[in-house]
Amino acid sequence: MQLFNAVRQIGKAHLKYNQASRKKVPDGLWIACPKCQQSFYHKEIGLYRVCPLCGYGFRTRAKTRLAWLAADFQPLDTTLKTINPLKFPKYPQKVKQAQQITELNDSVLTGIAMIDGHRVALGIMDPYFIMGSLGTIAGEKITRLFELATIQKLPVLLITASGGARMQEGILSLMQMAKTSAAIKRHAEQGLLYISLLTDPTTGGVTASFATQADIILAEPKALIGFAGRRVIEQTTHEQIPADLQDAETVLQNGFIDQIVPREQQKAVLSQILRLHESGANE
C-alpha cells in the first residue's frame, strides 16, 4: 500500500510538472495540416504557406496572394458594398466583420496588375470573407472586371476560393452565375484569354460557373474542387465516395483541369502562358 501511494504521488508530480511545462510553450508553434493530419513546426510553412509533408496549400488571404504574384496593382470597385437585399438578420454585422478581417469590401479583390511584365485583369477570391461566398457585390465586381478587360483587350486571371453562393442573398446570389458567365462569353468572343486558378476550396455555384469556364484551368495541389459537398453526395446517392474524389489530383485525372501548379511555380507558369498568348496575338 505504501508503494502504491508513493507511485501515485510521483504520478501526480509528473502530471503537475507537465501541465506547468505546457503553459510555458507559446501557442501556434505547431501547425496541423487538415489534409495529411500531420503536425509540423510553424516555421516550416514557409512564404507560400504550404504543408512541408504533403504539399497542401493552406487557405490564404487575397492580399497575401497578390503580394506573391503581381506588381503595380490598381484596385477596382473598392467602394461597392452590399445593402443586405433580403434583409437577412445579422447579415450586415457578418459582412462588417469579414471586411475588418480581410480589408476588402467583399469576397473578391479585383484590379489591373502586372505579372512579370505582363498586364492582366486580376481577380482573387478570399476564403476569409464569409468563406469566399458569391454574393451580388462579388458577382458585380467579377462582371465589371471582364467587361473592362474586354474593352482594354486584356487577359483575365481569376483565382477562386469559395464555398459557393451566399445564402444570405438567396436567389440574387445564384443570379450572379449567369451574370458573370455572360461577361465571360463576351470576353471570349473577342479572342481574349481567360485563366482560372482553383484553390482550396472551390465549390458550389462558383465551380458551376466562372471557375470552370476558362480557356486554361489550373489548380493547386490537394485543393478541394467540386460542386456538392461530400455529405450531400453520400446522402443523395446512398453510397460512400472515395476520400480523394474531390481532390485536385482526381479532378485532373478526369480531365476537368489542365494542370496542377504548386504555389512557388505559379508566377513562372502564368508568366509563360501570358507570354505565349501575347506572342500568338501579335502574329
GIKA-V791188 format. One line per field, one symbol per residue. ss: DSSP state (H for helix, E for strand, C for the rest). burial: 1 if it has 9 or more other ideal C-beta (glycine too) atoms within 8 Angstrom, else 0. Layout:
BEGIN
ss->???
burial->???
END
This chain:
BEGIN
ss->CHHHHHHHHHHHHHHHHHHHHHHHCCCCCEEECCCCCCEEEHHHHCCCCECCCCCCECCCCHHHHHHHHCEEEEECCCCCCCCCCCCCCCHHHHHHHHHHHHCCCCCEEEEEEEECCEEEEEEEECCCCHHHCECHHHHHHHHHHHHHHHHHCCEEEEEEEECCECHHHHHHHHHHHHHHHHHHHHHHHCCCCEEEEEEEEECHHHHCCHHHCCCEEEECCCCEECCCCHHHHHHHHCCCCCCCCCEHHHHHHCCCCCEECCHHHHHHHHHHHHHHHHHHHHC
burial->0000000000000000000000000000001010000101010010001110011110010111110111001001100101010100001001100110010111111111111101011111111111011111111111111111110001111111111111011001111110111111011100011111111111111110111111011111111111000000110000001000111111110000100111100110111011101100000
END
